[in-house]
Amino acid sequence: MRKQCARPGCSAAATATFTFDARQQTVWLDAPAEGAARAGELCERHVRSLTAPRGWFVSDRRHRAQDFEHLLDAHTPMLSRAFQSAGTV
């Protein structure tokens, strides 16, 4: 099931999942994945307008999932499951 953006009043489809760590002062953006740890989902419009607190870093890791897609085919089912379990894709 496709998730919707978590911003109030927005019903657009989520294109990113965000998590954060206050100790590391980092917000991570990942491709949405079922069962993955997350603080919430955002649509592309709200991802573009996302600002982290002063001194924090935003790390957009959504492109990393695309980098590994070629590894996830029928010839490598164990590797595919490992990447999916790790939340990489």
Secondary structure, 3 states (H helix, E strand, C coil): CCCECCCCCCCCECCEEEEEECCCCEEEEECCCCCCCCCEEECHHHHHCCCCCCCCEEEECHHHHHHHHHHCCCCCHHHHHHHHHCCCC
